[in-house]
Amino acid sequence: MPLIMMIQQKIIQDQPHVKETLLKLCDEVRPNLILTTGGTRISLYDITPD
């Protein structure tokens, strides 16, 4: 496995899909670190409503 691997995934407006995608990534790739961006701030509910 390479020292650094970057995977980009775009998930739009679907909280359950965000959770499913991150869990699948953890199971399949087993990363040491996952960084996500989006929403308005870092919190439990970091999703920007329409």
N, C-alpha and C positions, 0 to 999 in steps of 0.2 A: 504494500500500500504506500502511496506517495506520502511525503512528509506533510504536505498541505493539499487538501482536496476541497474545491469549492463547488457547491451544488446550488443552483438558483432555481427557486420555485415561486411562482406568482399565484397567490390565492386571494380572491376578491370576494368580500362581503359574505363570508359563510363561516361562522365560528366553528361549527362541528367539523367542517372540512379542514380547517386550520389544525385542529387537534388531531384528526386522523392522519393528516400528512406528516406532522411532526412525529407521531408515534410510529408510523411506518418507517420514516427515516431512521429513527433510533433503533428499530428492530433489524433493518436491513444493512445499514452502513455502520452502526455503532460508533457514532462520532464522539470525540472528547468534548466538543463544544458546538453549540448551535446558537447563531445570532439571528435575531429577527428584527424587522423594522416595520413601522406602520402605526396607525392610531395617532393619538395626540400627546400621549405621555406613557411612561413605563408604569404599569399597574396591572392588577389581575384582569381588568376588563379593558385592555389596550386596543379597542376597536373604535374607529370613528363612525358614528351613526350618519346616515344620509341626511 
